[in-house]
Amino acid sequence: MISLNPVINQLHAAFCHATGRETVLIPQIERWWYEALKCEVTPQMVTDVIESRMKRDYSTGSMRFNCLGLRHLIGDDDRLAQFVDEAAQIAATKRKRVFVPGKAQVLRDTGRPDEPETPKTRHVSEVDWKSAVDTMRKAT
């Protein structure tokens, strides 16, 4: 079965590709994807979460056959919320600045840190909003 909504088809195709399964898109699964779509789930999020779970669970030996089933990923509101939260965590780790592998190895060999320094976070009360707004206005 193919959905009339092309985005649902993309989400389902991303799931099938990431898991290596050919799951039929039955009406129940289409409803789950529709609910996921309302939570702004993207095909990239589907791929990221499945790859992360496979990597994590295979490395610990706790992989179960059904843990990547759609019912376990997005089958109800709690699981969908967990899925969206997990996708946000994965996206946040992707934003982490890193050096290219060659440079990181050279830094390690010379006894220096192999990850860029993360700027110190500031409390919102410490931000000079006037200068921040002026900087943004100059940039446009």
C-alpha positions as CSV (number, residue, x, y, z in Angstrom):
1,M,0.0,0.0,0.0
2,I,1.2,3.5,-0.7
3,S,-0.1,6.6,1.2
4,L,-1.6,9.5,-0.5
5,N,0.7,11.7,1.6
6,P,4.1,11.7,0.0
7,V,5.8,12.6,3.3
8,I,4.4,9.6,5.0
9,N,5.8,7.5,2.1
10,Q,9.2,9.1,2.7
11,L,9.1,8.4,6.4
12,H,8.2,4.8,5.8
13,A,10.9,4.4,3.1
14,A,13.5,5.9,5.5
15,F,12.4,3.4,8.2
16,C,12.5,0.4,5.8
17,H,15.9,1.5,4.4
18,A,17.4,2.0,7.9
19,T,16.2,-1.2,9.3
20,G,16.6,-3.3,6.2
21,R,13.0,-4.5,6.5
22,E,10.3,-4.3,3.9
23,T,7.4,-3.5,6.1
24,V,4.0,-3.1,4.4
25,L,2.4,0.3,4.9
26,I,-0.9,-0.9,6.4
27,P,-3.5,1.7,7.6
28,Q,-2.5,1.4,11.2
29,I,1.2,2.1,10.4
30,E,0.0,5.0,8.2
31,R,-1.8,6.5,11.2
32,W,1.3,6.2,13.3
33,W,3.3,8.0,10.7
34,Y,0.6,10.6,10.5
35,E,0.9,11.2,14.2
36,A,4.7,11.4,13.8
37,L,4.3,13.8,11.0
38,K,2.2,16.1,13.3
39,C,5.2,16.1,15.6
40,E,7.4,17.2,12.7
41,V,9.3,14.0,12.4
42,T,11.6,13.9,9.4
43,P,13.1,11.0,7.4
44,Q,16.5,12.1,8.7
45,M,15.3,11.8,12.3
46,V,14.0,8.3,11.6
47,T,17.3,7.3,10.1
48,D,19.3,8.9,12.9
49,V,17.3,7.2,15.7
50,I,17.3,3.8,14.2
51,E,21.1,3.9,13.5
52,S,21.7,5.2,17.0
53,R,19.7,2.4,18.6
54,M,21.3,-0.2,16.4
55,K,24.8,1.0,17.3
56,R,24.0,1.4,21.0
57,D,22.1,-1.9,21.4
58,Y,24.4,-4.0,19.3
59,S,27.5,-2.8,21.1
60,T,26.0,-3.7,24.5
61,G,24.5,-7.0,23.3
62,S,21.0,-6.0,24.3
63,M,19.6,-5.8,20.8
64,R,16.2,-7.4,20.6
65,F,14.5,-8.2,17.2
66,N,11.4,-6.2,18.0
67,C,13.1,-3.1,19.5
68,L,13.2,-1.5,16.0
69,G,9.6,-2.4,15.3
70,L,7.4,0.6,14.5
71,R,5.1,-0.2,17.4
72,H,8.2,0.3,19.7
73,L,9.3,3.5,17.9
74,I,6.1,5.5,17.4
75,G,3.3,3.2,18.3
76,D,1.7,5.4,21.0
77,D,2.0,8.9,22.4
78,D,4.7,8.0,25.0
79,R,6.9,6.2,22.5
80,L,6.5,9.0,19.9
81,A,7.5,11.6,22.5
82,Q,10.5,9.4,23.4
83,F,11.4,9.1,19.7
84,V,11.2,12.9,19.2
85,D,13.3,13.5,22.3
86,E,15.9,10.9,21.2
87,A,16.1,12.5,17.8
88,A,16.6,15.9,19.4
89,Q,19.5,14.5,21.5
90,I,21.1,13.0,18.4
91,A,20.8,16.3,16.5
92,A,22.4,18.1,19.5
93,T,25.4,15.8,19.5
94,K,25.8,16.3,15.7
95,R,26.2,20.0,16.4
96,K,29.1,19.4,18.6
97,R,32.2,21.0,17.0
98,V,35.0,18.5,16.2
99,F,38.3,18.7,14.4
100,V,38.9,16.8,11.2
101,P,40.3,13.3,11.9
102,G,43.9,14.2,10.7
103,K,44.1,17.3,12.8
104,A,42.7,15.5,15.8
105,Q,45.3,12.8,15.6
106,V,48.1,15.4,15.3
107,L,46.8,17.2,18.3
108,R,46.6,14.0,20.3
109,D,50.2,13.1,19.3
110,T,51.4,16.5,20.5
111,G,49.6,16.2,23.8
112,R,46.9,18.8,23.1
113,P,43.2,18.4,23.4
114,D,41.6,16.8,20.3
115,E,38.3,18.6,20.6
116,P,37.7,22.4,20.1
117,E,37.0,24.3,23.3
118,T,33.3,24.8,23.9
119,P,32.6,28.4,24.8
120,K,31.6,28.9,28.4
121,T,27.8,29.1,28.6
122,R,26.4,32.3,30.0
123,H,23.3,32.9,32.1
124,V,20.6,34.9,30.3
125,S,21.1,37.8,32.7
126,E,24.8,38.1,31.6
127,V,23.9,38.8,28.0
128,D,24.3,42.3,26.8
129,W,21.1,42.4,24.7
130,K,21.6,45.8,23.2
131,S,25.0,44.9,21.6
132,A,23.6,41.6,20.5
133,V,20.7,43.2,18.7
134,D,22.9,45.8,17.2
135,T,25.2,43.1,15.9
136,M,22.3,41.2,14.3
137,R,21.0,44.4,12.7
138,K,24.4,45.1,11.2
139,A,24.6,41.6,9.8
140,T,21.4,42.0,7.8
